[in-house]
Amino acid sequence: MSDLAHQDQARTRPDNSADVAAGPAQPVATVTGLEIALPDGTVLLPATTAVVRPGQVTALTGASGSGKTTLLRALVGHLPAGAAITTGTLDVLGTQPHTLTPDALRQLRRTRVAYVGQDPGSALNPRMTVRRLVAELATGPSAESVRTLLTECSLPADLLDRRPTALSGGQQRRVALARALARTPQILLLDEPTAGLDTTLRDEIAHLLRRLATNRNLAIVIATHDPTLVEACAHHTVRLTPARTQPPTPAPRTAERPAVPEHTSGRALSAQDVEVCFRGGSDRRPALTGVDFTAPAGSATAVIGPSGSGKTTLLRVLAGLHPPTNGHLTLDGEKLAATARRRTREQQRRIQFVPQNPLAALNPRRTVGHQLTRPLRLHTTLTAKETPERITELLEQVELPAGFADRYPSELSGGQRQRVSIARALAAGPDILLCDEVTSALDHDTATAVMDLLTRLRAEHGTTLVVVSHEHHLIARYTDTTHLMDTGRITTGGPTADLLPAV
C-alpha cells in the first residue's frame, strides 16, 4: 500500500488508532491503548493508540470533549487535577512523563517537548515585551534569531517591543509558537493552532508546520477541528471519539431556524470616533482609529477582518474592558461609561462579553456550577432552591450535560470551556451579547448549535448580537449586517448578504 493510501486510511479510521506508513525513523512517542479518567470514573480520554514520528505532522481530530487536549497534556506530563492513566501505556522520548520527578519533567518540557495550549495568551507574561518573551527560552537568544523566529511565524518585526496586552489573539498565538520553536524541541504539541486566525494566516500556519516537520525533522502533534488544516499539513490523522461512559451530550438541534423579528430603529449600542492606542516603549501604536460603530437593537452584527485588525479591541471597548483613548460610547442614546466598573449594575447586566479564550472568563479554582451561580446571584432574583434548576437549563442551552456543573475548567476540553463561558454570559440575561470567536474551538455541529442558540435568543428575547469571527460561512448564515475592519479602521459595512453571499 502506498504512503498516500496509508494516510487516507488513517484519516478515515473510525476508532482511536492510526496506522503510520513504515519508514526508517523511529517513533519519538507511542500511545498504546491509553485511557485517562477522573476519580469518579469520568473518562477524559478513551482507549487510544497512536504513533508519533519525527518529520511528520500528526493530527488529532474529533468532536469537542473526545479527549484531544487530554492526550496532548498526557504527552507533556500535565494531566488535569485528579486525572490518572487507568489503562494502556505512554512513552515519550524513552520516558513516561507521568512518572518523572518534578526536575526531570521540567527538563523534558524546557528542552525536548514544547506545548502551546488553546489559550496561549495566558502563558505570556504581560509585563514582558515580545522580544524578551521569545529570547527567554531561545537556545540562541540573539536579536537576529528572535527576528527570524517572528518572521517564521508570520509576525512583523515591529511587534518586538510590544507587550501581550497590545497583541491580538492571533498574534499572541503566533508569539507562543515562536517561543516554543525557540527551544528547538524534538516534539511540538499544538492545541487548535489556527483558532481565531483568518484564512490567509491559517494557510500560512499550515505550510509553516509542514516545513518545520520536514526541515527540522520535528515531530508535530496538533489537536484541531479545522479540516482544511488537516488536509494541508497532516501526514496522518488519529480520530478520537467520546467515551461511551460519559454523559451524552444533547444532539445539535436540526429544526429550522426561528424567525427573527426586524430590529427597531433605535440604537442599542454605539461607539463614536473611537481611538485606542497601545504604548510600546516610547511609541503610541494605534489599535483603533476613528471607529464609528452601531449595533441596532435586536440585530446580529458581524465584525470581520484580518488577524490583528482591531476586532477584539473594539469588542473590549464596547464591553468596558479597555477604555478608549478618544471617542465615546452610548447605550440607547444615553452616554455609557468607558469602563465596566463605572457602569451601573443594570448596564453591566445588559452588556455581556464572551472572550475568545474561555479561561479569561473562568476561575480555575471554582466549579462550573459555582461560576454560573455568581451572575445568577448578582443579576436575578432566583432563590437558592431555584438556582440549580436554572444552572441545568443554562448547560442544556449550550449542549452540555447537567453533570458538568460539578466539574472544574481543567477537567473540560477547550470547546466545553467555551460553551461554559457562553452559559456564564447568558446567566445574566443580557440584552447585548458581544461574542469574540466563540465558535473557533468547536467542531462544526457544536458551532452550528451555538449559533442556533444565539439566534433563538434573538427571536425570543430580542437579544442584540455582535459577533467577531473568521468563519465566514457562519457569518453569512446568521448575521444581518457585517463590518470589515483593517488596520484599526472600519473600511466598509452593509448587509451581510451583499458582503458575504450565503455559503
C-alpha positions as CSV (number, residue, x, y, z in Angstrom):
1,M,0.0,0.0,0.0
2,S,1.3,3.5,-0.9
3,D,2.1,6.2,1.7
4,L,-0.9,8.2,0.5
5,A,-3.2,5.2,1.0
6,H,-1.9,4.8,4.5
7,Q,-2.6,8.4,5.2
8,D,-6.1,8.2,3.8
9,Q,-6.8,5.1,5.8
10,A,-5.7,6.9,9.0
11,R,-7.8,9.9,8.2
12,T,-11.0,7.8,7.9
13,R,-10.3,5.3,10.7
14,P,-13.4,5.2,12.9
15,D,-11.6,4.2,16.2
16,N,-8.9,6.0,18.1
17,S,-6.0,4.4,16.3
18,A,-3.8,5.4,13.4
19,D,-1.6,3.4,11.1
20,V,1.7,5.1,10.1
21,A,3.5,4.3,6.9
22,A,6.6,2.3,7.6
23,G,9.8,4.3,7.4
24,P,13.3,4.4,8.8
25,A,12.5,7.0,11.5
26,Q,11.9,5.5,15.0
27,P,8.9,6.8,16.9
28,V,9.5,9.6,19.4
29,A,6.3,8.9,21.2
30,T,4.0,5.9,21.3
31,V,0.5,5.7,22.8
32,T,-0.9,2.2,23.2
33,G,-4.5,1.6,24.5
34,L,-4.2,4.7,26.7
35,E,-7.2,5.6,28.8
36,I,-7.4,8.6,31.2
37,A,-10.1,9.1,33.8
38,L,-11.1,11.1,36.8
39,P,-11.5,9.5,40.3
40,D,-15.3,9.4,39.8
41,G,-14.9,7.3,36.7
42,T,-15.5,10.0,34.2
43,V,-13.4,9.1,31.1
44,L,-11.4,12.1,29.7
45,L,-9.6,10.0,27.1
46,P,-11.0,6.7,25.9
47,A,-8.5,3.9,24.9
48,T,-6.4,5.4,22.2
49,T,-3.4,4.2,20.2
50,A,-1.1,6.4,18.1
51,V,2.5,6.6,16.9
52,V,4.4,9.9,16.6
53,R,7.4,10.1,14.3
54,P,10.0,12.8,13.6
55,G,9.5,14.8,10.4
56,Q,5.7,14.2,10.4
57,V,2.6,16.1,11.5
58,T,0.1,14.0,13.4
59,A,-3.4,15.5,13.6
60,L,-5.8,14.6,16.5
61,T,-9.4,15.2,15.4
62,G,-12.9,14.5,16.8
63,A,-15.8,16.2,18.4
64,S,-15.4,18.6,21.4
65,G,-14.8,16.5,24.5
66,S,-13.4,13.5,22.7
67,G,-10.0,13.8,24.5
68,K,-7.7,15.6,22.1
69,T,-6.5,18.2,24.7
70,T,-6.2,15.5,27.3
71,L,-3.9,13.4,25.1
72,L,-1.7,16.4,24.3
73,R,-1.4,17.1,28.0
74,A,-0.5,13.5,28.7
75,L,2.3,13.7,26.2
76,V,3.8,16.6,28.1
77,G,3.1,15.2,31.6
78,H,0.4,17.6,32.6
79,L,-2.9,15.8,33.3
80,P,-5.9,17.6,34.8
81,A,-6.0,17.6,38.6
82,G,-7.0,14.2,39.9
83,A,-6.9,12.5,36.5
84,A,-4.9,9.4,36.1
85,I,-3.9,6.8,33.5
86,T,-6.2,3.8,34.0
87,T,-5.1,1.5,31.2
88,G,-2.5,1.4,28.5
89,T,1.0,2.8,28.1
90,L,2.6,6.0,27.1
91,D,6.2,6.6,26.0
92,V,7.7,10.0,25.1
93,L,11.4,10.0,24.1
94,G,12.1,7.0,26.2
95,T,10.3,8.3,29.3
96,Q,6.9,8.0,30.9
97,P,6.1,11.7,31.7
98,H,3.6,11.0,34.4
99,T,6.3,9.1,36.4
100,L,9.1,11.7,36.1
101,T,10.3,13.7,39.1
102,P,9.5,17.4,39.0
103,D,13.0,18.3,38.0
104,A,13.1,15.7,35.2
105,L,9.7,16.8,34.0
106,R,10.8,20.5,33.8
107,Q,13.8,19.5,31.9
108,L,11.7,17.5,29.4
109,R,9.4,20.4,28.8
110,R,12.1,23.0,28.6
111,T,14.4,21.2,26.1
112,R,12.7,18.4,24.3
113,V,8.8,18.7,24.3
114,A,7.1,22.1,23.7
115,Y,3.4,22.6,24.2
116,V,1.2,25.5,23.1
117,G,-2.3,25.4,24.5
118,Q,-5.7,26.8,23.4
119,D,-5.2,29.9,25.5
120,P,-1.6,30.8,24.7
121,G,-2.1,34.4,25.8
122,S,-2.4,33.2,29.4
123,A,1.2,31.8,29.3
124,L,2.7,35.1,28.1
125,N,3.9,37.4,30.9
126,P,2.0,40.7,30.4
127,R,5.0,42.7,31.7
128,M,7.5,41.4,29.1
129,T,7.9,42.5,25.6
130,V,7.7,40.1,22.7
131,R,11.5,40.4,22.3
132,R,12.1,39.2,25.8
133,L,9.4,36.5,25.7
134,V,11.0,34.8,22.7
135,A,14.6,35.3,23.8
136,E,13.8,34.0,27.3
137,L,13.6,30.4,26.0
138,A,15.8,30.6,22.9
139,T,18.8,28.3,22.6
140,G,20.3,31.2,20.5
141,P,18.8,34.3,22.0
142,S,20.5,36.9,19.7
143,A,18.4,39.7,18.3
144,E,18.7,38.2,14.8
145,S,17.5,34.8,15.8
146,V,14.5,36.3,17.6
147,R,13.6,38.3,14.4
148,T,14.0,35.2,12.4
149,L,11.6,33.3,14.6
150,L,9.0,36.0,14.4
151,T,9.3,36.1,10.6
152,E,9.0,32.3,10.5
153,C,5.7,32.6,12.4
154,S,4.3,35.3,10.1
155,L,4.8,38.1,12.6
156,P,6.2,41.6,11.7
157,A,9.4,42.8,13.5
158,D,7.6,45.9,14.7
159,L,5.9,43.7,17.4
160,L,9.2,43.2,19.1
161,D,8.7,45.9,21.7
162,R,5.0,45.3,22.3
163,R,3.6,43.5,25.3
164,P,1.0,40.7,25.0
165,T,-1.9,43.0,26.0
166,A,-1.2,45.1,22.9
167,L,-1.5,42.0,20.6
168,S,-4.5,40.4,19.0
169,G,-5.4,36.8,20.0
170,G,-4.0,35.6,16.7
171,Q,-0.7,37.4,17.3
172,Q,-0.5,36.1,20.9
173,R,-0.9,32.6,19.4
174,R,1.9,33.0,17.0
175,V,4.2,34.6,19.6
176,A,3.6,31.5,21.8
177,L,4.5,29.3,18.8
178,A,7.7,31.3,18.3
179,R,8.6,30.8,22.0
180,A,8.0,27.0,21.6
181,L,10.2,26.9,18.5
182,A,12.9,28.9,20.2
183,R,13.6,25.8,22.4
184,T,14.4,23.7,19.3
185,P,12.3,20.9,20.7
186,Q,12.1,17.4,19.3
187,I,8.3,17.3,19.7
188,L,5.9,20.2,19.3
189,L,2.3,19.9,20.6
190,L,-0.2,22.4,19.4
191,D,-3.9,22.7,20.6
192,E,-6.1,24.4,18.0
193,P,-3.2,26.3,16.4
194,T,-5.4,28.1,13.8
195,A,-8.3,29.1,16.1
196,G,-9.0,32.8,15.7
197,L,-6.9,33.2,12.6
198,D,-8.1,34.5,9.2
199,T,-7.9,32.2,6.2
200,T,-4.6,33.6,4.9
201,L,-2.9,33.1,8.2
202,R,-4.4,29.6,8.5
203,D,-2.9,28.6,5.2
204,E,0.5,30.1,6.2
205,I,0.5,28.2,9.5
206,A,-0.4,25.0,7.7
207,H,2.5,25.4,5.3
208,L,4.8,26.5,8.2
209,L,4.0,23.4,10.2
210,R,4.7,21.1,7.2
211,R,8.0,22.9,6.6
212,L,9.0,22.7,10.3
213,A,8.4,19.0,10.4
214,T,10.5,18.4,7.3
215,N,13.3,21.0,7.7
216,R,13.8,20.5,11.4
217,N,12.9,16.8,11.5
218,L,10.4,17.8,14.1
219,A,7.5,15.7,15.3
220,I,4.4,17.8,15.5
221,V,1.1,16.8,17.0
222,I,-1.9,19.1,16.5
223,A,-5.4,18.9,18.0
224,T,-7.8,20.6,15.7
225,H,-11.4,21.0,14.4
226,D,-10.1,22.6,11.2
227,P,-10.4,20.1,8.3
228,T,-8.6,22.5,6.0
229,L,-5.5,22.5,8.3
230,V,-5.5,18.7,8.5
231,E,-5.7,18.4,4.7
232,A,-3.0,20.9,4.2
233,C,-0.3,19.7,6.6
234,A,-1.1,16.4,8.3
235,H,0.8,13.3,7.3
236,H,-1.7,11.1,9.2
237,T,-4.7,11.6,11.5
238,V,-6.0,10.0,14.7
239,R,-9.7,10.5,15.1
240,L,-10.9,10.4,18.7
241,T,-14.5,9.6,19.7
242,P,-16.1,10.5,23.1
243,A,-16.2,7.7,25.7
244,R,-19.4,5.9,25.9
245,T,-19.3,6.1,29.7
246,Q,-19.6,9.9,29.6
247,P,-23.0,11.5,30.0
248,P,-24.3,12.0,26.5
249,T,-24.2,15.5,25.0
250,P,-27.5,16.5,23.6
251,A,-27.5,16.3,19.8
252,P,-27.5,19.6,18.0
253,R,-31.0,20.8,17.1
254,T,-31.8,20.3,13.4
255,A,-35.1,22.2,13.4
256,E,-35.4,25.2,11.1
257,R,-34.0,28.4,12.5
258,P,-36.6,30.6,14.2
259,A,-37.8,33.7,12.5
260,V,-36.1,36.8,13.9
261,P,-38.3,39.9,14.1
262,E,-37.0,43.1,12.5
263,H,-35.0,45.1,15.0
264,T,-36.1,48.5,16.0
265,S,-34.6,51.7,14.5
266,G,-33.3,52.7,17.9
267,R,-29.6,52.5,18.7
268,A,-28.8,49.8,21.3
269,L,-25.1,50.2,21.5
270,S,-22.9,52.7,19.7
271,A,-19.3,53.9,19.5
272,Q,-18.4,57.3,18.0
273,D,-15.0,58.3,16.7
274,V,-13.3,55.8,19.0
275,E,-9.5,55.7,19.1
276,V,-7.3,53.3,21.1
277,C,-3.5,53.5,21.3
278,F,-1.2,50.9,22.8
279,R,2.1,52.0,24.2
280,G,5.3,50.2,23.2
281,G,8.3,51.8,24.7
282,S,8.1,55.5,23.7
283,D,5.7,54.8,20.8
284,R,1.9,55.1,20.8
285,R,0.6,52.5,18.4
286,P,-2.9,53.0,17.1
287,A,-5.1,49.9,17.5
288,L,-8.4,51.7,16.6
289,T,-8.6,54.9,14.6
290,G,-11.8,57.0,14.2
291,V,-14.1,54.0,14.6
292,D,-17.9,54.6,14.3
293,F,-19.9,51.5,15.1
294,T,-23.6,50.9,15.9
295,A,-25.4,47.6,16.8
296,P,-29.1,48.3,16.4
297,A,-31.5,46.7,19.0
298,G,-32.2,43.1,18.2
299,S,-29.7,42.9,15.3
300,A,-27.0,40.4,14.6
301,T,-23.9,42.4,13.6
302,A,-20.6,40.8,12.4
303,V,-17.2,42.3,12.6
304,I,-14.7,40.6,10.3
305,G,-11.1,41.3,9.1
306,P,-7.6,40.1,9.1
307,S,-6.0,38.9,12.4
308,G,-4.7,42.0,14.3
309,S,-7.0,44.4,12.5
310,G,-8.7,45.6,15.8
311,K,-11.8,43.4,16.1
312,T,-11.2,42.1,19.6
313,T,-10.1,45.6,20.8
314,L,-13.4,47.0,19.5
315,L,-15.4,44.4,21.4
316,R,-13.4,45.1,24.6
317,V,-14.1,48.8,24.3
318,L,-17.8,48.1,23.9
319,A,-17.7,45.8,26.9
320,G,-15.9,48.4,29.1
321,L,-12.8,46.3,29.4
322,H,-10.5,48.7,27.6
323,P,-11.2,52.4,27.8
324,P,-10.7,54.3,24.5
325,T,-8.1,57.0,24.2
326,N,-10.6,59.2,22.5
327,G,-14.3,59.0,21.5
328,H,-17.4,58.0,23.5
329,L,-20.0,55.2,23.9
330,T,-23.8,55.3,24.1
331,L,-26.4,52.8,25.2
332,D,-29.9,53.5,23.9
333,G,-28.8,57.0,23.1
334,E,-27.5,57.7,26.6
335,K,-23.8,58.2,27.4
336,L,-22.2,55.0,28.6
337,A,-19.2,55.0,30.9
338,A,-15.9,53.9,29.3
339,T,-15.1,51.2,31.9
340,A,-17.4,48.4,33.2
341,R,-16.6,49.4,36.8
342,R,-18.2,52.8,36.3
343,R,-21.3,51.5,34.7
344,T,-24.5,50.8,36.7
345,R,-25.3,47.2,37.7
346,E,-28.1,47.2,35.2
347,Q,-25.8,48.3,32.4
348,Q,-23.3,45.6,33.4
349,R,-26.1,43.0,33.2
350,R,-27.3,44.2,29.8
351,I,-23.9,44.0,28.1
352,Q,-22.0,40.7,28.4
353,F,-18.8,39.7,26.7
354,V,-17.7,36.2,25.7
355,P,-14.0,36.2,25.1
356,Q,-12.1,34.1,22.5
357,N,-10.1,32.4,25.3
358,P,-12.6,31.0,27.8
359,L,-10.0,30.7,30.5
360,A,-10.1,34.5,30.7
361,A,-13.7,34.3,32.0
362,L,-13.5,31.2,34.2
363,N,-11.9,30.8,37.6
364,P,-9.8,27.6,37.6
365,R,-10.5,27.1,41.3
366,R,-14.3,27.1,41.0
367,T,-16.7,24.5,39.7
368,V,-18.8,25.2,36.6
369,G,-21.9,25.4,38.8
370,H,-20.3,27.9,41.2
371,Q,-19.3,30.1,38.2
372,L,-22.8,30.1,36.8
373,T,-24.3,30.8,40.3
374,R,-22.4,34.1,40.7
375,P,-24.1,36.0,37.8
376,L,-27.5,34.5,38.8
377,R,-27.0,35.9,42.3
378,L,-25.9,39.3,41.0
379,H,-28.4,39.8,38.2
380,T,-31.5,37.8,39.0
381,T,-34.0,37.2,41.8
382,L,-33.7,33.4,41.8
383,T,-33.8,31.8,45.2
384,A,-31.1,29.3,46.3
385,K,-33.6,26.4,45.7
386,E,-34.3,27.7,42.2
387,T,-30.7,28.2,41.1
388,P,-29.7,24.5,40.4
389,E,-32.6,24.1,38.0
390,R,-31.6,27.3,36.2
391,I,-27.9,26.1,36.0
392,T,-29.1,22.9,34.4
393,E,-31.1,24.9,31.9
394,L,-28.1,27.0,31.0
395,L,-25.9,24.0,30.5
396,E,-28.5,22.3,28.3
397,Q,-28.8,25.5,26.2
398,V,-25.1,25.2,25.3
399,E,-25.3,21.4,24.7
400,L,-23.6,20.3,27.9
401,P,-24.9,17.6,30.4
402,A,-26.2,18.8,33.8
403,G,-23.4,16.8,35.5
404,F,-20.8,19.3,34.2
405,A,-21.9,21.6,37.0
406,D,-19.6,19.7,39.3
407,R,-16.5,19.9,37.1
408,Y,-13.6,22.3,37.2
409,P,-12.4,24.1,34.0
410,S,-9.3,21.9,33.9
411,E,-11.5,18.9,33.6
412,L,-13.1,20.2,30.4
413,S,-11.9,20.3,26.8
414,G,-11.4,23.7,25.2
415,G,-14.7,23.6,23.4
416,Q,-16.5,22.6,26.5
417,R,-14.9,25.6,28.4
418,Q,-16.1,27.9,25.6
419,R,-19.6,26.7,26.0
420,V,-19.5,27.2,29.8
421,S,-18.2,30.7,29.1
422,I,-21.2,31.4,26.9
423,A,-23.5,29.9,29.5
424,R,-22.0,32.2,32.1
425,A,-22.7,35.3,29.9
426,L,-26.3,34.1,29.3
427,A,-26.9,33.6,33.0
428,A,-27.1,37.4,33.4
429,G,-30.0,37.6,30.9
430,P,-28.1,40.1,28.7
431,D,-29.7,42.4,26.2
432,I,-26.4,42.7,24.2
433,L,-24.0,39.8,23.8
434,L,-20.5,40.5,22.5
435,C,-19.0,37.3,21.1
436,D,-15.3,37.1,20.2
437,E,-14.6,34.0,18.1
438,V,-16.9,31.9,20.3
439,T,-17.0,29.0,17.7
440,S,-13.3,28.9,16.8
441,A,-12.6,25.9,19.2
442,L,-15.8,24.0,18.4
443,D,-16.5,21.2,15.9
444,H,-18.9,22.0,13.1
445,D,-22.0,20.5,14.6
446,T,-21.5,22.2,18.0
447,A,-20.6,25.6,16.4
448,T,-23.9,25.4,14.4
449,A,-25.8,24.5,17.6
450,V,-24.3,27.5,19.4
451,M,-25.2,29.9,16.6
452,D,-28.7,28.4,16.5
453,L,-28.9,29.1,20.3
454,L,-27.9,32.7,19.8
455,T,-30.5,33.1,17.0
456,R,-33.2,31.7,19.3
457,L,-32.2,34.3,21.9
458,R,-32.7,37.0,19.4
459,A,-36.1,35.6,18.4
460,E,-37.3,35.0,22.0
461,H,-35.8,38.0,23.9
462,G,-34.7,40.5,21.2
463,T,-31.0,40.0,22.2
464,T,-28.6,42.1,20.2
465,L,-25.6,40.2,19.0
466,V,-22.2,41.4,18.0
467,V,-20.1,38.6,16.6
468,V,-16.4,38.6,15.7
469,S,-15.4,35.6,13.6
470,H,-13.2,34.4,10.8
471,E,-15.8,31.7,9.9
472,H,-17.5,33.5,7.1
473,H,-19.9,30.6,6.4
474,L,-21.4,31.2,9.9
475,I,-21.4,35.0,9.5
476,A,-23.2,34.7,6.1
477,R,-25.9,32.4,7.6
478,Y,-26.5,34.0,11.0
479,T,-26.0,37.8,10.8
480,D,-27.8,40.8,9.3
481,T,-25.0,43.3,8.9
482,T,-21.3,43.0,8.5
483,H,-18.4,45.5,9.1
484,L,-15.0,44.9,7.6
485,M,-12.0,46.1,9.7
486,D,-8.4,46.6,8.6
487,T,-5.5,48.3,10.4
488,G,-7.8,49.6,13.2
489,R,-10.4,51.1,10.9
490,I,-13.9,50.0,9.7
491,T,-13.3,50.2,5.9
492,T,-16.7,49.1,4.7
493,G,-20.1,47.8,6.0
494,G,-23.5,46.8,4.9
495,P,-26.0,43.9,4.6
496,T,-24.2,40.6,5.2
497,A,-26.0,39.2,2.1
498,D,-24.2,41.7,0.0
499,L,-20.7,41.4,1.5
500,L,-20.7,37.7,2.2
501,P,-23.1,35.7,0.0
502,A,-24.6,32.7,1.8
503,V,-22.4,29.6,1.8
